[in-house]
Amino acid sequence: MLDHVAVAEEVGEKAYKEYNIEKALAKMKKDWVGLNFLLPRFKQTPTFTIAGFDEAVNLLDEHIVATQAMQFSVFKKPFEQEIEEWNSKLLLASDTLE
């Protein structure tokens, strides 16, 4: 075992960093569960507006930055597709709210 310490450390470090990416993605997705928007009617018209989205905008900004950082990680390979899909959803939500 002592002959393979460097290899074991390398594998362990890679697994740890991949685990952190997996955990961060799961946390981001969980943060959105239960987040609701208010949809008040605009004056007396049949049109609705979105209100109460300050928390969502802050969360979006934070998650977009985190997701983009993940895209540059050398440890992203097992989660590359999931990261891309999540980033696309976040950017769509951001564009919609803007």
Summary of the structure (lengths in Angstrom):
residues: 98
radius of gyration: 19.4
end to end distance: 56.3
largest distance: 76.8
contacts: 219
relative contact order: 0.14
helix: 71%
strand: 4%
